[in-house]
């Protein structure tokens, strides 16, 4: 297995959804890295502040919530790398999967609230 410090970073060709993020976790090997957002996540996902259209902002908020729950469940490490003022790369780094405890997919996903 290659040294995880030199592992390639996967970057989606288009913005990811929470379901696609969870699918990546399901197939990722320990040390795999995913660039899941570039920008300023706290601002980009915030209603009333984000410059994203509402549909894109909601998708991003769902993705951020799924990433946080995956981290809390011990499935990924979440890191950010600064690109410049108010601009970051947000990375998920896959951890070894727990062998004894299964985490249901619905626990990782956010249910969309009706508008």
Backbone atoms as SQL, in Angstrom:
CREATE TABLE atoms (id INTEGER PRIMARY KEY, chain TEXT, resi INTEGER, resn TEXT, atom TEXT, x REAL, y REAL, z REAL);
INSERT INTO atoms VALUES
  (1, 'A', 1, 'UNK', 'N', 0.854, -1.183, 0.000),
  (2, 'A', 1, 'UNK', 'CA', 0.000, 0.000, 0.000),
  (3, 'A', 1, 'UNK', 'C', 0.893, 1.237, 0.000),
  (4, 'A', 2, 'UNK', 'N', 0.567, 2.255, -0.836),
  (5, 'A', 2, 'UNK', 'CA', 1.406, 3.454, -0.889),
  (6, 'A', 2, 'UNK', 'C', 1.281, 4.266, 0.388),
  (7, 'A', 3, 'UNK', 'N', 2.314, 5.044, 0.662),
  (8, 'A', 3, 'UNK', 'CA', 2.306, 5.944, 1.814),
  (9, 'A', 3, 'UNK', 'C', 1.167, 6.939, 1.642),
  (10, 'A', 4, 'UNK', 'N', 0.272, 7.042, 2.644),
  (11, 'A', 4, 'UNK', 'CA', -0.909, 7.899, 2.513),
  (12, 'A', 4, 'UNK', 'C', -0.544, 9.375, 2.378),
  (13, 'A', 5, 'UNK', 'N', 0.656, 9.771, 2.791),
  (14, 'A', 5, 'UNK', 'CA', 1.062, 11.160, 2.642),
  (15, 'A', 5, 'UNK', 'C', 1.215, 11.526, 1.166),
  (16, 'A', 6, 'UNK', 'N', 1.398, 10.514, 0.316),
  (17, 'A', 6, 'UNK', 'CA', 1.575, 10.762, -1.105),
  (18, 'A', 6, 'UNK', 'C', 0.404, 10.253, -1.925),
  (19, 'A', 7, 'UNK', 'N', -0.704, 9.897, -1.272),
  (20, 'A', 7, 'UNK', 'CA', -1.872, 9.385, -1.977),
  (21, 'A', 7, 'UNK', 'C', -2.467, 10.472, -2.860),
  (22, 'A', 8, 'UNK', 'N', -2.960, 10.059, -4.010),
  (23, 'A', 8, 'UNK', 'CA', -3.608, 10.999, -4.920),
  (24, 'A', 8, 'UNK', 'C', -4.925, 11.463, -4.326),
  (25, 'A', 9, 'UNK', 'N', -5.316, 12.660, -4.686),
  (26, 'A', 9, 'UNK', 'CA', -6.570, 13.224, -4.216),
  (27, 'A', 9, 'UNK', 'C', -7.573, 13.155, -5.356),
  (28, 'A', 10, 'UNK', 'N', -8.712, 12.506, -5.091),
  (29, 'A', 10, 'UNK', 'CA', -9.783, 12.460, -6.085),
  (30, 'A', 10, 'UNK', 'C', -10.543, 13.775, -6.036),
  (31, 'A', 11, 'UNK', 'N', -10.904, 14.276, -7.199),
  (32, 'A', 11, 'UNK', 'CA', -11.698, 15.494, -7.270),
  (33, 'A', 11, 'UNK', 'C', -12.817, 15.252, -8.263),
  (34, 'A', 12, 'UNK', 'N', -14.040, 15.479, -7.806),
  (35, 'A', 12, 'UNK', 'CA', -15.201, 15.258, -8.652),
  (36, 'A', 12, 'UNK', 'C', -15.222, 16.263, -9.801),
  (37, 'A', 13, 'UNK', 'N', -15.725, 15.823, -10.949),
  (38, 'A', 13, 'UNK', 'CA', -15.831, 16.692, -12.112),
  (39, 'A', 13, 'UNK', 'C', -16.935, 17.737, -11.924),
  (40, 'A', 14, 'UNK', 'N', -17.858, 17.451, -11.030),
  (41, 'A', 14, 'UNK', 'CA', -18.952, 18.372, -10.726),
  (42, 'A', 14, 'UNK', 'C', -19.210, 18.317, -9.221),
  (43, 'A', 15, 'UNK', 'N', -19.973, 19.249, -8.676),
  (44, 'A', 15, 'UNK', 'CA', -20.240, 19.224, -7.228),
  (45, 'A', 15, 'UNK', 'C', -20.918, 17.918, -6.788),
  (46, 'A', 16, 'UNK', 'N', -20.466, 17.381, -5.666),
  (47, 'A', 16, 'UNK', 'CA', -20.994, 16.123, -5.136),
  (48, 'A', 16, 'UNK', 'C', -22.272, 16.336, -4.337),
  (49, 'A', 17, 'UNK', 'N', -23.082, 15.286, -4.275),
  (50, 'A', 17, 'UNK', 'CA', -24.221, 15.259, -3.365),
  (51, 'A', 17, 'UNK', 'C', -23.818, 14.473, -2.128),
  (52, 'A', 18, 'UNK', 'N', -24.645, 14.527, -1.093),
  (53, 'A', 18, 'UNK', 'CA', -24.377, 13.746, 0.111),
  (54, 'A', 18, 'UNK', 'C', -24.366, 12.246, -0.187),
  (55, 'A', 19, 'UNK', 'N', -25.233, 11.798, -1.080),
  (56, 'A', 19, 'UNK', 'CA', -25.296, 10.368, -1.423),
  (57, 'A', 19, 'UNK', 'C', -24.029, 9.941, -2.141),
  (58, 'A', 20, 'UNK', 'N', -23.533, 10.768, -3.072),
  (59, 'A', 20, 'UNK', 'CA', -22.288, 10.448, -3.777),
  (60, 'A', 20, 'UNK', 'C', -21.104, 10.419, -2.809),
  (61, 'A', 21, 'UNK', 'N', -21.106, 11.328, -1.837),
  (62, 'A', 21, 'UNK', 'CA', -20.057, 11.343, -0.821),
  (63, 'A', 21, 'UNK', 'C', -20.077, 10.028, -0.033),
  (64, 'A', 22, 'UNK', 'N', -21.256, 9.596, 0.380),
  (65, 'A', 22, 'UNK', 'CA', -21.382, 8.337, 1.128),
  (66, 'A', 22, 'UNK', 'C', -20.964, 7.138, 0.279),
  (67, 'A', 23, 'UNK', 'N', -21.286, 7.182, -1.016),
  (68, 'A', 23, 'UNK', 'CA', -20.861, 6.109, -1.915),
  (69, 'A', 23, 'UNK', 'C', -19.338, 6.063, -2.007),
  (70, 'A', 24, 'UNK', 'N', -18.694, 7.238, -2.040),
  (71, 'A', 24, 'UNK', 'CA', -17.232, 7.273, -2.058),
  (72, 'A', 24, 'UNK', 'C', -16.678, 6.630, -0.795),
  (73, 'A', 25, 'UNK', 'N', -17.263, 6.951, 0.350),
  (74, 'A', 25, 'UNK', 'CA', -16.806, 6.350, 1.615),
  (75, 'A', 25, 'UNK', 'C', -16.909, 4.836, 1.544),
  (76, 'A', 26, 'UNK', 'N', -18.013, 4.345, 0.987),
  (77, 'A', 26, 'UNK', 'CA', -18.230, 2.901, 0.910),
  (78, 'A', 26, 'UNK', 'C', -17.180, 2.161, 0.108),
  (79, 'A', 27, 'UNK', 'N', -16.618, 2.789, -0.911),
  (80, 'A', 27, 'UNK', 'CA', -15.628, 2.115, -1.755),
  (81, 'A', 27, 'UNK', 'C', -14.197, 2.555, -1.483),
  (82, 'A', 28, 'UNK', 'N', -14.010, 3.582, -0.668),
  (83, 'A', 28, 'UNK', 'CA', -12.662, 4.131, -0.441),
  (84, 'A', 28, 'UNK', 'C', -11.812, 3.207, 0.413),
  (85, 'A', 29, 'UNK', 'N', -10.551, 3.116, 0.061),
  (86, 'A', 29, 'UNK', 'CA', -9.568, 2.383, 0.860),
  (87, 'A', 29, 'UNK', 'C', -8.971, 3.350, 1.887),
  (88, 'A', 30, 'UNK', 'N', -8.497, 2.827, 3.010),
  (89, 'A', 30, 'UNK', 'CA', -7.866, 3.714, 3.997),
  (90, 'A', 30, 'UNK', 'C', -6.764, 4.557, 3.349),
  (91, 'A', 31, 'UNK', 'N', -6.813, 5.864, 3.619),
  (92, 'A', 31, 'UNK', 'CA', -5.823, 6.783, 3.053),
  (93, 'A', 31, 'UNK', 'C', -6.284, 7.468, 1.783),
  (94, 'A', 32, 'UNK', 'N', -7.338, 6.949, 1.122),
  (95, 'A', 32, 'UNK', 'CA', -7.864, 7.626, -0.059),
  (96, 'A', 32, 'UNK', 'C', -8.347, 9.011, 0.339),
  (97, 'A', 33, 'UNK', 'N', -8.185, 9.976, -0.573),
  (98, 'A', 33, 'UNK', 'CA', -8.555, 11.370, -0.285),
  (99, 'A', 33, 'UNK', 'C', -9.544, 11.871, -1.324),
  (100, 'A', 34, 'UNK', 'N', -10.495, 12.655, -0.845),
  (101, 'A', 34, 'UNK', 'CA', -11.497, 13.246, -1.724),
  (102, 'A', 34, 'UNK', 'C', -11.580, 14.740, -1.468),
  (103, 'A', 35, 'UNK', 'N', -11.383, 15.510, -2.514),
  (104, 'A', 35, 'UNK', 'CA', -11.558, 16.968, -2.489),
  (105, 'A', 35, 'UNK', 'C', -13.054, 17.184, -2.716),
  (106, 'A', 36, 'UNK', 'N', -13.810, 17.474, -1.636),
  (107, 'A', 36, 'UNK', 'CA', -15.265, 17.547, -1.774),
  (108, 'A', 36, 'UNK', 'C', -15.808, 18.963, -1.875),
  (109, 'A', 37, 'UNK', 'N', -14.983, 19.985, -1.642),
  (110, 'A', 37, 'UNK', 'CA', -15.432, 21.363, -1.844),
  (111, 'A', 37, 'UNK', 'C', -14.226, 22.292, -1.889),
  (112, 'A', 38, 'UNK', 'N', -14.359, 23.332, -2.705),
  (113, 'A', 38, 'UNK', 'CA', -13.368, 24.412, -2.736),
  (114, 'A', 38, 'UNK', 'C', -14.113, 25.714, -2.552),
  (115, 'A', 39, 'UNK', 'N', -13.668, 26.503, -1.604),
  (116, 'A', 39, 'UNK', 'CA', -14.307, 27.776, -1.294),
  (117, 'A', 39, 'UNK', 'C', -14.192, 28.045, 0.190),
  (118, 'A', 40, 'UNK', 'N', -15.253, 28.531, 0.795),
  (119, 'A', 40, 'UNK', 'CA', -15.316, 28.779, 2.240),
  (120, 'A', 40, 'UNK', 'C', -16.613, 28.135, 2.710),
  (121, 'A', 41, 'UNK', 'N', -16.520, 26.896, 3.124),
  (122, 'A', 41, 'UNK', 'CA', -17.688, 26.057, 3.392),
  (123, 'A', 41, 'UNK', 'C', -18.681, 26.690, 4.357),
  (124, 'A', 42, 'UNK', 'N', -18.194, 27.297, 5.431),
  (125, 'A', 42, 'UNK', 'CA', -19.085, 27.908, 6.416),
  (126, 'A', 42, 'UNK', 'C', -19.934, 29.024, 5.837),
  (127, 'A', 43, 'UNK', 'N', -19.401, 29.742, 4.879),
  (128, 'A', 43, 'UNK', 'CA', -20.137, 30.818, 4.214),
  (129, 'A', 43, 'UNK', 'C', -20.957, 30.258, 3.046),
  (130, 'A', 44, 'UNK', 'N', -20.344, 29.392, 2.259),
  (131, 'A', 44, 'UNK', 'CA', -20.993, 28.876, 1.053),
  (132, 'A', 44, 'UNK', 'C', -22.275, 28.095, 1.342),
  (133, 'A', 45, 'UNK', 'N', -22.385, 27.485, 2.524),
  (134, 'A', 45, 'UNK', 'CA', -23.556, 26.679, 2.867),
  (135, 'A', 45, 'UNK', 'C', -24.568, 27.430, 3.733),
  (136, 'A', 46, 'UNK', 'N', -24.298, 28.678, 4.053),
  (137, 'A', 46, 'UNK', 'CA', -25.142, 29.439, 4.984),
  (138, 'A', 46, 'UNK', 'C', -26.245, 30.210, 4.258),
  (139, 'A', 47, 'UNK', 'N', -27.516, 29.984, 4.647),
  (140, 'A', 47, 'UNK', 'CA', -28.600, 30.749, 4.018),
  (141, 'A', 47, 'UNK', 'C', -28.432, 32.244, 4.277),
  (142, 'A', 48, 'UNK', 'N', -28.760, 33.044, 3.278),
  (143, 'A', 48, 'UNK', 'CA', -28.692, 34.490, 3.420),
  (144, 'A', 48, 'UNK', 'C', -27.311, 35.085, 3.218),
  (145, 'A', 49, 'UNK', 'N', -26.275, 34.259, 3.278),
  (146, 'A', 49, 'UNK', 'CA', -24.902, 34.749, 3.116),
  (147, 'A', 49, 'UNK', 'C', -24.270, 34.175, 1.853),
  (148, 'A', 50, 'UNK', 'N', -24.593, 32.913, 1.573),
  (149, 'A', 50, 'UNK', 'CA', -24.009, 32.219, 0.430),
  (150, 'A', 50, 'UNK', 'C', -24.319, 32.936, -0.881),
  (151, 'A', 51, 'UNK', 'N', -23.364, 32.885, -1.784),
  (152, 'A', 51, 'UNK', 'CA', -23.567, 33.434, -3.122),
  (153, 'A', 51, 'UNK', 'C', -24.088, 32.355, -4.077),
  (154, 'A', 52, 'UNK', 'N', -24.228, 31.118, -3.578),
  (155, 'A', 52, 'UNK', 'CA', -24.721, 30.016, -4.400),
  (156, 'A', 52, 'UNK', 'C', -26.239, 30.118, -4.546),
  (157, 'A', 53, 'UNK', 'N', -26.781, 29.667, -5.684),
  (158, 'A', 53, 'UNK', 'CA', -28.235, 29.553, -5.786),
  (159, 'A', 53, 'UNK', 'C', -28.743, 28.617, -4.683),
  (160, 'A', 54, 'UNK', 'N', -29.976, 28.814, -4.240),
  (161, 'A', 54, 'UNK', 'CA', -30.494, 28.076, -3.090),
  (162, 'A', 54, 'UNK', 'C', -30.374, 26.563, -3.254),
  (163, 'A', 55, 'UNK', 'N', -30.659, 26.039, -4.436),
  (164, 'A', 55, 'UNK', 'CA', -30.558, 24.585, -4.661),
  (165, 'A', 55, 'UNK', 'C', -29.126, 24.098, -4.442),
  (166, 'A', 56, 'UNK', 'N', -28.153, 24.827, -4.966),
  (167, 'A', 56, 'UNK', 'CA', -26.743, 24.451, -4.801),
  (168, 'A', 56, 'UNK', 'C', -26.295, 24.605, -3.352),
  (169, 'A', 57, 'UNK', 'N', -26.775, 25.660, -2.688),
  (170, 'A', 57, 'UNK', 'CA', -26.430, 25.880, -1.287),
  (171, 'A', 57, 'UNK', 'C', -26.978, 24.750, -0.426),
  (172, 'A', 58, 'UNK', 'N', -28.212, 24.313, -0.684),
  (173, 'A', 58, 'UNK', 'CA', -28.803, 23.210, 0.078),
  (174, 'A', 58, 'UNK', 'C', -28.052, 21.900, -0.166),
  (175, 'A', 59, 'UNK', 'N', -27.646, 21.657, -1.428),
  (176, 'A', 59, 'UNK', 'CA', -26.861, 20.465, -1.736),
  (177, 'A', 59, 'UNK', 'C', -25.556, 20.491, -0.956),
  (178, 'A', 60, 'UNK', 'N', -24.910, 21.650, -0.940),
  (179, 'A', 60, 'UNK', 'CA', -23.640, 21.788, -0.228),
  (180, 'A', 60, 'UNK', 'C', -23.819, 21.610, 1.278),
  (181, 'A', 61, 'UNK', 'N', -24.887, 22.158, 1.838),
  (182, 'A', 61, 'UNK', 'CA', -25.157, 21.987, 3.269),
  (183, 'A', 61, 'UNK', 'C', -25.374, 20.514, 3.603),
  (184, 'A', 62, 'UNK', 'N', -26.086, 19.792, 2.747),
  (185, 'A', 62, 'UNK', 'CA', -26.282, 18.354, 2.954),
  (186, 'A', 62, 'UNK', 'C', -24.978, 17.582, 2.871),
  (187, 'A', 63, 'UNK', 'N', -24.134, 17.957, 1.922),
  (188, 'A', 63, 'UNK', 'CA', -22.816, 17.334, 1.773),
  (189, 'A', 63, 'UNK', 'C', -21.961, 17.595, 3.007),
  (190, 'A', 64, 'UNK', 'N', -21.939, 18.832, 3.475),
  (191, 'A', 64, 'UNK', 'CA', -21.157, 19.179, 4.664),
  (192, 'A', 64, 'UNK', 'C', -21.643, 18.407, 5.886),
  (193, 'A', 65, 'UNK', 'N', -22.960, 18.283, 6.034),
  (194, 'A', 65, 'UNK', 'CA', -23.512, 17.542, 7.170),
  (195, 'A', 65, 'UNK', 'C', -23.153, 16.059, 7.089),
  (196, 'A', 66, 'UNK', 'N', -23.214, 15.477, 5.895),
  (197, 'A', 66, 'UNK', 'CA', -22.841, 14.069, 5.725),
  (198, 'A', 66, 'UNK', 'C', -21.362, 13.866, 6.033),
  (199, 'A', 67, 'UNK', 'N', -20.516, 14.801, 5.598),
  (200, 'A', 67, 'UNK', 'CA', -19.078, 14.700, 5.877),
  (201, 'A', 67, 'UNK', 'C', -18.823, 14.767, 7.381),
  (202, 'A', 68, 'UNK', 'N', -19.504, 15.664, 8.071),
  (203, 'A', 68, 'UNK', 'CA', -19.321, 15.791, 9.514),
  (204, 'A', 68, 'UNK', 'C', -19.761, 14.510, 10.235),
  (205, 'A', 69, 'UNK', 'N', -20.904, 13.961, 9.843),
  (206, 'A', 69, 'UNK', 'CA', -21.379, 12.719, 10.489),
  (207, 'A', 69, 'UNK', 'C', -20.439, 11.557, 10.195),
  (208, 'A', 70, 'UNK', 'N', -19.893, 11.509, 8.990),
  (209, 'A', 70, 'UNK', 'CA', -18.933, 10.460, 8.660),
  (210, 'A', 70, 'UNK', 'C', -17.683, 10.582, 9.527),
  (211, 'A', 71, 'UNK', 'N', -17.255, 11.803, 9.766),
  (212, 'A', 71, 'UNK', 'CA', -16.105, 12.043, 10.642),
  (213, 'A', 71, 'UNK', 'C', -16.433, 11.619, 12.073),
  (214, 'A', 72, 'UNK', 'N', -17.597, 12.040, 12.556),
  (215, 'A', 72, 'UNK', 'CA', -18.015, 11.674, 13.917),
  (216, 'A', 72, 'UNK', 'C', -18.151, 10.165, 14.079),
  (217, 'A', 73, 'UNK', 'N', -18.461, 9.458, 12.991),
  (218, 'A', 73, 'UNK', 'CA', -18.616, 7.997, 13.020),
  (219, 'A', 73, 'UNK', 'C', -17.283, 7.277, 12.838),
  (220, 'A', 74, 'UNK', 'N', -16.204, 8.021, 12.664),
  (221, 'A', 74, 'UNK', 'CA', -14.878, 7.431, 12.529),
  (222, 'A', 74, 'UNK', 'C', -14.570, 6.885, 11.146),
  (223, 'A', 75, 'UNK', 'N', -15.326, 7.312, 10.131),
  (224, 'A', 75, 'UNK', 'CA', -15.108, 6.795, 8.780),
  (225, 'A', 75, 'UNK', 'C', -14.106, 7.617, 7.981),
  (226, 'A', 76, 'UNK', 'N', -13.986, 8.907, 8.288),
  (227, 'A', 76, 'UNK', 'CA', -13.057, 9.792, 7.576),
  (228, 'A', 76, 'UNK', 'C', -12.441, 10.781, 8.543),
  (229, 'A', 77, 'UNK', 'N', -11.309, 11.321, 8.132),
  (230, 'A', 77, 'UNK', 'CA', -10.738, 12.514, 8.755),
  (231, 'A', 77, 'UNK', 'C', -11.120, 13.660, 7.839),
  (232, 'A', 78, 'UNK', 'N', -11.479, 14.799, 8.398),
  (233, 'A', 78, 'UNK', 'CA', -11.772, 15.982, 7.603),
  (234, 'A', 78, 'UNK', 'C', -10.663, 17.006, 7.814),
  (235, 'A', 79, 'UNK', 'N', -10.108, 17.474, 6.720),
  (236, 'A', 79, 'UNK', 'CA', -9.051, 18.483, 6.770),
  (237, 'A', 79, 'UNK', 'C', -9.319, 19.557, 5.732),
  (238, 'A', 80, 'UNK', 'N', -8.711, 20.692, 5.958),
  (239, 'A', 80, 'UNK', 'CA', -8.802, 21.756, 4.965),
  (240, 'A', 80, 'UNK', 'C', -7.414, 22.300, 4.722),
  (241, 'A', 81, 'UNK', 'N', -7.205, 22.742, 3.497),
  (242, 'A', 81, 'UNK', 'CA', -5.937, 23.339, 3.106),
  (243, 'A', 81, 'UNK', 'C', -6.241, 24.726, 2.564),
  (244, 'A', 82, 'UNK', 'N', -5.558, 25.700, 3.071),
  (245, 'A', 82, 'UNK', 'CA', -5.791, 27.083, 2.649),
  (246, 'A', 82, 'UNK', 'C', -5.199, 27.320, 1.265),
  (247, 'A', 83, 'UNK', 'N', -6.016, 27.890, 0.388),
  (248, 'A', 83, 'UNK', 'CA', -5.565, 28.273, -0.943),
  (249, 'A', 83, 'UNK', 'C', -5.216, 29.747, -1.000),
  (250, 'A', 84, 'UNK', 'N', -5.906, 30.546, -0.190),
  (251, 'A', 84, 'UNK', 'CA', -5.717, 31.989, -0.179),
  (252, 'A', 84, 'UNK', 'C', -6.745, 32.588, 0.760),
  (253, 'A', 85, 'UNK', 'N', -6.886, 33.902, 0.750),
  (254, 'A', 85, 'UNK', 'CA', -7.857, 34.541, 1.643),
  (255, 'A', 85, 'UNK', 'C', -9.269, 34.001, 1.402),
  (256, 'A', 86, 'UNK', 'N', -9.880, 33.491, 2.452),
  (257, 'A', 86, 'UNK', 'CA', -11.258, 32.981, 2.416),
  (258, 'A', 86, 'UNK', 'C', -11.479, 31.893, 1.368),
  (259, 'A', 87, 'UNK', 'N', -10.454, 31.137, 1.042),
  (260, 'A', 87, 'UNK', 'CA', -10.584, 30.052, 0.060),
  (261, 'A', 87, 'UNK', 'C', -9.778, 28.849, 0.529),
  (262, 'A', 88, 'UNK', 'N', -10.473, 27.699, 0.589),
  (263, 'A', 88, 'UNK', 'CA', -9.881, 26.469, 1.101),
  (264, 'A', 88, 'UNK', 'C', -10.262, 25.289, 0.217),
  (265, 'A', 89, 'UNK', 'N', -9.465, 24.224, 0.296),
  (266, 'A', 89, 'UNK', 'CA', -9.833, 22.916, -0.246),
  (267, 'A', 89, 'UNK', 'C', -10.271, 22.094, 0.963),
  (268, 'A', 90, 'UNK', 'N', -11.432, 21.486, 0.888),
  (269, 'A', 90, 'UNK', 'CA', -11.934, 20.623, 1.957),
  (270, 'A', 90, 'UNK', 'C', -11.744, 19.179, 1.521),
  (271, 'A', 91, 'UNK', 'N', -11.000, 18.426, 2.334),
  (272, 'A', 91, 'UNK', 'CA', -10.652, 17.047, 2.015),
  (273, 'A', 91, 'UNK', 'C', -11.240, 16.078, 3.030),
  (274, 'A', 92, 'UNK', 'N', -11.684, 14.947, 2.529),
  (275, 'A', 92, 'UNK', 'CA', -12.044, 13.811, 3.379),
  (276, 'A', 92, 'UNK', 'C', -10.984, 12.747, 3.124),
  (277, 'A', 93, 'UNK', 'N', -10.430, 12.191, 4.186),
  (278, 'A', 93, 'UNK', 'CA', -9.430, 11.130, 4.084),
  (279, 'A', 93, 'UNK', 'C', -10.027, 9.889, 4.720),
  (280, 'A', 94, 'UNK', 'N', -10.165, 8.832, 3.920),
  (281, 'A', 94, 'UNK', 'CA', -10.800, 7.597, 4.393),
  (282, 'A', 94, 'UNK', 'C', -9.971, 6.947, 5.492),
  (283, 'A', 95, 'UNK', 'N', -10.667, 6.503, 6.521),
  (284, 'A', 95, 'UNK', 'CA', -10.042, 5.753, 7.609),
  (285, 'A', 95, 'UNK', 'C', -10.356, 4.277, 7.419),
  (286, 'A', 96, 'UNK', 'N', -9.639, 3.392, 8.111),
  (287, 'A', 96, 'UNK', 'CA', -10.010, 1.977, 8.041),
  (288, 'A', 96, 'UNK', 'C', -11.452, 1.805, 8.515),
  (289, 'A', 97, 'UNK', 'N', -12.171, 0.976, 7.815),
  (290, 'A', 97, 'UNK', 'CA', -13.573, 0.758, 8.167),
  (291, 'A', 97, 'UNK', 'C', -13.671, -0.075, 9.446),
  (292, 'A', 98, 'UNK', 'N', -14.610, 0.286, 10.329),
  (293, 'A', 98, 'UNK', 'CA', -14.798, -0.522, 11.530),
  (294, 'A', 98, 'UNK', 'C', -15.281, -1.914, 11.145),
  (295, 'A', 99, 'UNK', 'N', -14.722, -2.929, 11.774),
  (296, 'A', 99, 'UNK', 'CA', -15.094, -4.295, 11.403),
  (297, 'A', 99, 'UNK', 'C', -16.302, -4.810, 12.179),
  (298, 'A', 100, 'UNK', 'N', -16.497, -4.366, 13.400),
  (299, 'A', 100, 'UNK', 'CA', -17.561, -4.928, 14.225),
  (300, 'A', 100, 'UNK', 'C', -18.865, -4.139, 14.160),
  (301, 'A', 101, 'UNK', 'N', -18.786, -2.856, 13.916),
  (302, 'A', 101, 'UNK', 'CA', -19.967, -2.008, 13.951),
  (303, 'A', 101, 'UNK', 'C', -20.292, -1.517, 12.555),
  (304, 'A', 102, 'UNK', 'N', -21.529, -1.723, 12.155),
  (305, 'A', 102, 'UNK', 'CA', -21.965, -1.206, 10.870),
  (306, 'A', 102, 'UNK', 'C', -22.710, 0.091, 11.107),
  (307, 'A', 103, 'UNK', 'N', -22.514, 1.043, 10.220),
  (308, 'A', 103, 'UNK', 'CA', -23.177, 2.340, 10.331),
  (309, 'A', 103, 'UNK', 'C', -24.193, 2.433, 9.197),
  (310, 'A', 104, 'UNK', 'N', -25.486, 2.511, 9.542),
  (311, 'A', 104, 'UNK', 'CA', -26.492, 2.580, 8.483),
  (312, 'A', 104, 'UNK', 'C', -26.348, 3.841, 7.640),
  (313, 'A', 105, 'UNK', 'N', -26.594, 3.706, 6.335),
  (314, 'A', 105, 'UNK', 'CA', -26.493, 4.827, 5.410),
  (315, 'A', 105, 'UNK', 'C', -27.397, 5.972, 5.824),
  (316, 'A', 106, 'UNK', 'N', -28.588, 5.669, 6.325),
  (317, 'A', 106, 'UNK', 'CA', -29.525, 6.738, 6.679),
  (318, 'A', 106, 'UNK', 'C', -29.009, 7.590, 7.829),
  (319, 'A', 107, 'UNK', 'N', -28.096, 7.059, 8.625),
  (320, 'A', 107, 'UNK', 'CA', -27.499, 7.848, 9.704),
  (321, 'A', 107, 'UNK', 'C', -26.544, 8.903, 9.162),
  (322, 'A', 108, 'UNK', 'N', -25.989, 8.651, 7.977),
  (323, 'A', 108, 'UNK', 'CA', -25.045, 9.583, 7.383),
  (324, 'A', 108, 'UNK', 'C', -25.730, 10.649, 6.528),
  (325, 'A', 109, 'UNK', 'N', -26.923, 10.349, 6.068),
  (326, 'A', 109, 'UNK', 'CA', -27.607, 11.263, 5.157),
  (327, 'A', 109, 'UNK', 'C', -28.534, 12.198, 5.904),
  (328, 'A', 110, 'UNK', 'N', -28.685, 13.376, 5.368),
  (329, 'A', 110, 'UNK', 'CA', -29.596, 14.379, 5.946),
  (330, 'A', 110, 'UNK', 'C', -30.893, 14.301, 5.177),
  (331, 'A', 111, 'UNK', 'N', -31.995, 14.257, 5.874),
  (332, 'A', 111, 'UNK', 'CA', -33.279, 14.314, 5.198),
  (333, 'A', 111, 'UNK', 'C', -33.544, 15.760, 4.791),
  (334, 'A', 112, 'UNK', 'N', -33.940, 15.940, 3.573),
  (335, 'A', 112, 'UNK', 'CA', -34.249, 17.281, 3.069),
  (336, 'A', 112, 'UNK', 'C', -35.564, 17.742, 3.681),
  (337, 'A', 113, 'UNK', 'N', -35.570, 18.955, 4.209),
  (338, 'A', 113, 'UNK', 'CA', -36.798, 19.536, 4.739),
  (339, 'A', 113, 'UNK', 'C', -37.578, 20.182, 3.603),
  (340, 'A', 114, 'UNK', 'N', -38.884, 20.078, 3.682),
  (341, 'A', 114, 'UNK', 'CA', -39.726, 20.704, 2.659),
  (342, 'A', 114, 'UNK', 'C', -39.571, 22.214, 2.718),
  (343, 'A', 115, 'UNK', 'N', -39.504, 22.823, 1.578),
  (344, 'A', 115, 'UNK', 'CA', -39.304, 24.287, 1.532),
  (345, 'A', 115, 'UNK', 'C', -40.551, 25.032, 1.873);
